[in-house]
Each structure stands twice: as structure tokens, then as C-alpha cells.
Amino acid sequence: MKIAILVEGETENVFKPFLVNFLSSCLEKRMPKLKFVKFDGRIPKENKLKRQVENLLSGKDACDAVIALTDVYTGKNDFVDAADAKVKMAEWVGNNPNFYPHAAQYDFEAWLLPFWSTIQKKAGHNKSAPSGSPEQVNHNNPPSKRIRKIFESGGRRSYNKPRDGASILRGNNLMVSIKACPELKAFINTIITLCEGELID
């Protein structure tokens, strides 16, 4: 099984090793080959996304499936929420049974919020965690901005996604975030389903 995962560049740099490590423990001999296709900034839209997906599913080195993983918070008003992002990406690509749209609600950093005690230590500040479910934290102040603020409040340096995102994930159990974040769980379960593994409840 070969799966292409479309992501923005920084997410690939941060998330890939932790995702691969987690899936390896879940899937063992069924572990797929994951091909991360990264973009500088957000993943393509409309016909560009459709062409990208079709190209990945065809040819000599074709993938068996393509997963698109976008942030809802892209800096533009393309998506209302994760559900809207998934519907729009599916519409852009068309009726393709080998395409699986997914979205981080509101951005990748929502999946770091369950590790707030680690964030506090890295930032050097005891600012309390945002209330509510990690994936519902926004109010025009998405998780990435919340994490940046605590880092800057700590007076050390600003949050840097490739460096600090990886540092926050390192040493923590990704399952904690999966259990707290339905969109992350759905993304992981899509990969597990494609590999005929046991789904995460």
C-alpha cells in the first residue's frame, strides 16, 4: 500500500516522523509506504488540486490513495470549518474513490494543545491552557497564535513550527492528542482503514 499525503511544508517537517512512528506501532507488517507531498504554504485548490491527485494516482509510480491534509485557518476565508474544507476539497477533486480529504481544525497546532504542560515548559511561562476541546479553540485566535503568544510571554523567543512543534511532540504519546482531537483521529483512522488495521475508538 502506497499512500500520498498532501501537506504544507512545515507540517511535513514536524509531523511526519511522529506519524510514521505511531503508525508503525499500530500497523506493524501492514505499514504503508507514505509519500509526503509538501507545498510551500497551503495545498492547492480547485483544478490544481484535482490535477495533483490524478497525477499521483496514475503512472508507473502510482499511489493507491491520496490524502489531502489542510488547515482550516489558511490566512484566507476559504473554509468555514473542517467539515466545509473536506466537502470543498472533495468537490474540487470530483468523484474519486481513492481521494480522502482531511483538515486540521483550525490549524495543525490544535493537535499540540493536549500537551500544554510541555508547551509551558518549552515556553518558560505558566499561562493556562485555552479552555474547551483543542480543535474548537479559535475565536479569531487560532491555536498557532495561542502557542506563539505563550512563547513570546516567556521572553525566550517566538514559537517556530519546525523546531518547537517537533520538540513538543517529542517524548509525548500521540495517542493523547488523537483521543482529544476528532479530526486527527479521523485522519489516522483513514490510513489505518486503507491498511486494513484496527481502528482507534
N, C-alpha and C positions, 0 to 999 in steps of 0.2 A: 504494500500500500504506500503510495506516494501522495502526499498532501502539500499543496502550495498554500501558504498563509500570507495574505497581503497586509502589510502594516506600514505605519510611518517609521522612518529610520531609527529614531531614538528608542521607540518601543521595542524594536527588534533587538537592539543592543542590550537593553536592560532585561527583557523578559525571556528571551529565547533559552538561555541556559537553565533557568529555573523551571520553565515549562517542560523542556526536554527531560530534565532530571525527575520531575514529578510523574510525567507520563511513562517513563522507563520503569518506575516502581509499580505503576498500575497495570501496564500492558505486557511487560516482560517480553516474551517471544513474539508478541503481536505488535511491537513498537513500529510505527510507520516511519518512513523517511520524510522528514519535514523540510520543505523548501521555503524558506522565508524570502519573500519578495518585498523589499523595502523601498519606500519613496521618501524623498526629502520633503517633509511636510505631510500633508494629508494624502490618503489614497485617491486614485482617480474617480471621477464622477461620470455619469451618463454613458455616452458611447465609448469613451476611453476605458471605462471600467469593463464594459462588455467585451471590447476587443482584447483587453488584457486577459480576461477569464478564458475566452475562446482560444487564445494563443497557448495558454498554459495547459489546456485540456486536449491539445492536438499536437501532432508531430511526433518525431522519434522519441523525444524525452518527455512525453506527455505525462501529466499528473492524473491521478484517479479522481481527485476532488480539489476544489479551490475554496478556501475560507477567506472572506474579507473581514478584517477587524478594524473598525474605525472608531474614533472618539465621537461622541455627540457634540462636545464642545470643540469646534474646529476653528473658532475665531470668526466664523461666518454663520449666518442663520439658515444653514442647510437642513438641519434636523431639529425637530421638537424634543424628541427623547429617543431612547434606544429602540423602542418599537417602531417609531417612524423611520429611523435610519435603516433598519432591517427591511422594512417594506419598500423604501425608495431604492435601495441597492438591488433588491430582487427585481423590481420593475425595470431598472436600468439594464440589468443583465438579460432579462427575459426568462422564458420558461426553460430553465436549465437545471436538471435534477442533480447535477454534480457541483452546483454552486451553493454555498452556505454563508449567508450574511450574518455578521455579529457586530455588536457595538459595546464599547465601554461607556457606561453611564456615570458621570458625564465625561470623564476622561480617564486615562489609564491610572492616574494617581488615586482614584476611588478604591482601587484594589490594594493600595498600600495603607489606607486608613485603618484597617483592622490591626495594624502593627504600630499603633500610635505611641506606645511606650518606647519602642525602638526609635521612632521619629523624634520623640522628646530627647532621647539620649544623643542622637546624632546632631540635633539642632542646638543642644545645650540650653534648653528652655522647657519650663513645665506648663506651658499653655495647655489648657484642657482640650480634649478631643471634640470635634464637631459632633453635635447630637444627632441621633437618628441613624437609619441604615446608611452604610457608606455610599451606596450607589444613588441615594436620594439627596446627598449633600450638594447643593448648588446655590440657589437664590442669587444668581448672577455673581457667584463667588465659588467657582468650581474647586474640586479637591486639589488640583495642582497649585492654585493660588493660596489655598489654606496652608499647604505644606511649605510653599515659598515664604509665607509670612512668618511661620514659626522659626524657620531657619534664619530669617533676617532679624527676628526679635531676639534670637540667641546671640546675635552680634558676631558670629564667626564668619559666615559667608552666605551667599544666597544658595537656594536649592538648585542643584544641577541634576537633571533627569538621568543621564547615563551613569554618572558617578554615584549620586545619592540614592537613586531608585534601586540600583543593584545592591548597594550597601544595606538598605532597609530590608530587602528580601533575603539577603544572605543570613543564614542562621535561623530564619523563621520557617515555619511549616506552611507551605502554600495552601494546604487544606483549610487552614483557619480562614483565609480570605475567600476561598471557594464556598465555604459554608455560609459566609456573611454576605456574599455578593452573587445574586441570582444570574446576572449577565455573564459573569466569569464562569459560573458553574455550567451555564448553557453552552458556552464556547468549549469548555473542556469536555463536556459530555458529547458534543458533536464529534470531536476527534475520537473519543472512546467508542462511540456508536459505529463510526466508519471502520474501526479496527475490531469490531465485534467483542469489545471488552465489557466489563461490568460497570454499569452506570453508577454515578455518585448520587445518592439520595438527597 
